[in-house]
Amino acid sequence: MLHGAMRNLIAARGVRRAIALVLLSITTVLTIGVTSSPAHAWNPADDGWHKCYIDGKWMWCKDL
């Protein structure tokens, strides 16, 4: 039979693990959300940029 102090310690560890798991989940979701979102919804065409095809690749070009 476990003593009261030992039982409380085991319960506290379980609570800490649950809190750590929740915080890890929140951090993961926020990180994925921030890194996969468009970069400030910037439209290059608004600044005079246009798509061009150079050396077999599509790039953003700007006429100066």
KENUBA-986785 format. One record per atom (N, C-alpha, C): residue number from 1; residue in one letter; chain; atom name; x, y, z. Coordinates in steps of 0.05 Angstrom, whole numbers, plus 5000, padded with zeros to 4 digits. Each point is the difference from the previous one (the first is absolute). Example, Ala and Ser with C-alpha at 12.3 -4.5 7.8 and 13.67 -1.06 7.14 Angstrom:
<pts>
- 1; a; A; N; 5264; 4886; 5156
- 1; a; A; CA; 4982; 5024; 5000
- 1; a; A; C; 5018; 5024; 5000
- 2; s; A; N; 4993; 5021; 4986
- 2; s; A; CA; 5016; 5024; 5001
- 2; s; A; C; 4985; 5022; 5014
</pts>
This chain:
<pts>
- 1; m; A; N; 5017; 4977; 5000
- 1; m; A; CA; 4983; 5023; 5000
- 1; m; A; C; 5018; 5025; 5000
- 2; l; A; N; 4992; 5019; 4984
- 2; l; A; CA; 5016; 5025; 4998
- 2; l; A; C; 4993; 5019; 5022
- 3; h; A; N; 5020; 5014; 5009
- 3; h; A; CA; 4995; 5020; 5020
- 3; h; A; C; 4987; 5025; 4986
- 4; g; A; N; 4988; 5017; 5016
- 4; g; A; CA; 4986; 5024; 4988
- 4; g; A; C; 5019; 5018; 4985
- 5; a; A; N; 5024; 5005; 5010
- 5; a; A; CA; 5020; 5017; 4987
- 5; a; A; C; 5008; 4989; 4973
- 6; m; A; N; 5005; 4973; 4999
- 6; m; A; CA; 5008; 4987; 4976
- 6; m; A; C; 4977; 5001; 4979
- 7; r; A; N; 4976; 4996; 5009
- 7; r; A; CA; 4977; 5001; 4982
- 7; r; A; C; 4997; 5028; 4988
- 8; n; A; N; 5003; 5021; 5017
- 8; n; A; CA; 4999; 5027; 4991
- 8; n; A; C; 5021; 5007; 4979
- 9; l; A; N; 5024; 4989; 5005
- 9; l; A; CA; 5023; 5005; 4981
- 9; l; A; C; 4994; 4988; 4973
- 10; i; A; N; 4989; 4976; 5000
- 10; i; A; CA; 4994; 4986; 4975
- 10; i; A; C; 4977; 5015; 4985
- 11; a; A; N; 4980; 5010; 5015
- 11; a; A; CA; 4979; 5015; 4988
- 11; a; A; C; 5010; 5026; 4989
- 12; a; A; N; 5018; 5013; 5014
- 12; a; A; CA; 5012; 5026; 4990
- 12; a; A; C; 5015; 4996; 4975
- 13; r; A; N; 5015; 4977; 4998
- 13; r; A; CA; 5015; 4994; 4975
- 13; r; A; C; 4981; 4997; 4977
- 14; g; A; N; 4978; 4987; 5005
- 14; g; A; CA; 4980; 4996; 4978
- 14; g; A; C; 4988; 5026; 4991
- 15; v; A; N; 4994; 5018; 5019
- 15; v; A; CA; 4989; 5026; 4993
- 15; v; A; C; 5021; 5016; 4984
- 16; r; A; N; 5025; 4999; 5009
- 16; r; A; CA; 5021; 5014; 4986
- 16; r; A; C; 5004; 4989; 4971
- 17; r; A; N; 4999; 4974; 4997
- 17; r; A; CA; 5002; 4989; 4973
- 17; r; A; C; 4977; 5008; 4983
- 18; a; A; N; 4976; 5001; 5011
- 18; a; A; CA; 4976; 5008; 4984
- 18; a; A; C; 5003; 5029; 4992
- 19; i; A; N; 5009; 5017; 5018
- 19; i; A; CA; 5003; 5028; 4994
- 19; i; A; C; 5022; 5004; 4978
- 20; a; A; N; 5022; 4985; 5003
- 20; a; A; CA; 5021; 5001; 4980
- 20; a; A; C; 4991; 4991; 4973
- 21; l; A; N; 4983; 4980; 4999
- 21; l; A; CA; 4990; 4990; 4975
- 21; l; A; C; 4981; 5020; 4987
- 22; v; A; N; 4984; 5013; 5015
- 22; v; A; CA; 4982; 5021; 4990
- 22; v; A; C; 5016; 5023; 4989
- 23; l; A; N; 5020; 5009; 5015
- 23; l; A; CA; 5017; 5023; 4991
- 23; l; A; C; 5015; 4993; 4975
- 24; l; A; N; 5010; 4975; 4998
- 24; l; A; CA; 5014; 4991; 4976
- 24; l; A; C; 4981; 5000; 4976
- 25; s; A; N; 4976; 4991; 5004
- 25; s; A; CA; 4980; 4999; 4978
- 25; s; A; C; 4994; 5029; 4991
- 26; i; A; N; 4996; 5018; 5018
- 26; i; A; CA; 4994; 5028; 4993
- 26; i; A; C; 5023; 5012; 4984
- 27; t; A; N; 5024; 4996; 5010
- 27; t; A; CA; 5024; 5010; 4987
- 27; t; A; C; 5003; 4989; 4972
- 28; t; A; N; 4995; 4974; 4997
- 28; t; A; CA; 5003; 4987; 4974
- 28; t; A; C; 4979; 5012; 4980
- 29; v; A; N; 4976; 5002; 5008
- 29; v; A; CA; 4979; 5011; 4983
- 29; v; A; C; 5006; 5029; 4992
- 30; l; A; N; 5009; 5016; 5019
- 30; l; A; CA; 5006; 5028; 4993
- 30; l; A; C; 5024; 5002; 4981
- 31; t; A; N; 5020; 4983; 5005
- 31; t; A; CA; 5024; 5001; 4983
- 31; t; A; C; 4993; 4992; 4971
- 32; i; A; N; 4984; 4979; 4997
- 32; i; A; CA; 4992; 4991; 4973
- 32; i; A; C; 4983; 5022; 4987
- 33; g; A; N; 4982; 5012; 5015
- 33; g; A; CA; 4983; 5021; 4990
- 33; g; A; C; 5015; 5024; 4990
- 34; v; A; N; 5019; 5008; 5015
- 34; v; A; CA; 5016; 5024; 4993
- 34; v; A; C; 5018; 4995; 4976
- 35; t; A; N; 5013; 4977; 5000
- 35; t; A; CA; 5019; 4994; 4978
- 35; t; A; C; 4986; 4993; 4974
- 36; s; A; N; 4975; 4991; 5001
- 36; s; A; CA; 4987; 4993; 4975
- 36; s; A; C; 4981; 5022; 4989
- 37; s; A; N; 4998; 5022; 5015
- 37; s; A; CA; 4983; 5022; 4991
- 37; s; A; C; 5015; 5016; 4979
- 38; p; A; N; 4985; 5014; 4982
- 38; p; A; CA; 5013; 5016; 4980
- 38; p; A; C; 5016; 5023; 5013
- 39; a; A; N; 5021; 5009; 4988
- 39; a; A; CA; 5016; 5021; 5012
- 39; a; A; C; 4986; 5027; 4998
- 40; h; A; N; 4985; 5005; 5020
- 40; h; A; CA; 4985; 5026; 5003
- 40; h; A; C; 4982; 5005; 4976
- 41; a; A; N; 4993; 4980; 4985
- 41; a; A; CA; 4982; 5002; 4977
- 41; a; A; C; 5010; 5022; 4981
- 42; w; A; N; 5026; 5001; 4996
- 42; w; A; CA; 5012; 5020; 4982
- 42; w; A; C; 4995; 4991; 4971
- 43; n; A; N; 4990; 5018; 4984
- 43; n; A; CA; 4996; 4994; 4971
- 43; n; A; C; 5022; 5015; 4985
- 44; p; A; N; 5019; 4985; 4988
- 44; p; A; CA; 5022; 5013; 4986
- 44; p; A; C; 4991; 5018; 4977
- 45; a; A; N; 4977; 4993; 4988
- 45; a; A; CA; 4991; 5015; 4977
- 45; a; A; C; 4992; 5029; 5008
- 46; d; A; N; 4994; 5004; 5026
- 46; d; A; CA; 4993; 5027; 5010
- 46; d; A; C; 5025; 5018; 4999
- 47; d; A; N; 5024; 4989; 5001
- 47; d; A; CA; 5024; 5015; 5001
- 47; d; A; C; 5014; 5001; 4973
- 48; g; A; N; 4987; 4992; 4979
- 48; g; A; CA; 5012; 5001; 4973
- 48; g; A; C; 5015; 4975; 4992
- 49; w; A; N; 4998; 4979; 5016
- 49; w; A; CA; 5013; 4975; 4993
- 49; w; A; C; 4982; 4983; 4982
- 50; h; A; N; 5012; 4984; 4983
- 50; h; A; CA; 4984; 4982; 4983
- 50; h; A; C; 5015; 4973; 4997
- 51; k; A; N; 4985; 4980; 4993
- 51; k; A; CA; 5013; 4973; 4997
- 51; k; A; C; 5014; 4999; 4973
- 52; c; A; N; 5024; 4988; 5000
- 52; c; A; CA; 5015; 4996; 4976
- 52; c; A; C; 5013; 4973; 5000
- 53; y; A; N; 5006; 4990; 4977
- 53; y; A; CA; 5011; 4973; 4997
- 53; y; A; C; 5029; 5003; 4991
- 54; i; A; N; 5019; 4994; 5017
- 54; i; A; CA; 5028; 5003; 4993
- 54; i; A; C; 5015; 4974; 5007
- 55; d; A; N; 5015; 4990; 4981
- 55; d; A; CA; 5016; 4976; 5003
- 55; d; A; C; 4984; 4976; 5011
- 56; g; A; N; 4976; 4997; 4990
- 56; g; A; CA; 4983; 4977; 5007
- 56; g; A; C; 4987; 5003; 5027
- 57; k; A; N; 5000; 5023; 5012
- 57; k; A; CA; 4988; 5004; 5026
- 57; k; A; C; 4982; 5025; 5000
- 58; w; A; N; 4978; 4999; 5015
- 58; w; A; CA; 4983; 5023; 5003
- 58; w; A; C; 5011; 5017; 5023
- 59; m; A; N; 5003; 5026; 4995
- 59; m; A; CA; 5010; 5018; 5020
- 59; m; A; C; 4984; 5025; 5001
- 60; w; A; N; 5004; 5017; 5020
- 60; w; A; CA; 4988; 5026; 5001
- 60; w; A; C; 5020; 5020; 4988
- 61; c; A; N; 4991; 5016; 4981
- 61; c; A; CA; 5018; 5019; 4987
- 61; c; A; C; 4988; 5028; 5002
- 62; k; A; N; 5018; 5020; 4999
- 62; k; A; CA; 4991; 5028; 5001
- 62; k; A; C; 5015; 5016; 4979
- 63; d; A; N; 4986; 5014; 4984
- 63; d; A; CA; 5013; 5017; 4979
- 63; d; A; C; 5009; 5026; 5014
- 64; l; A; N; 5025; 5006; 4996
- 64; l; A; CA; 5011; 5025; 5012
- 64; l; A; C; 5003; 5021; 4979
</pts>
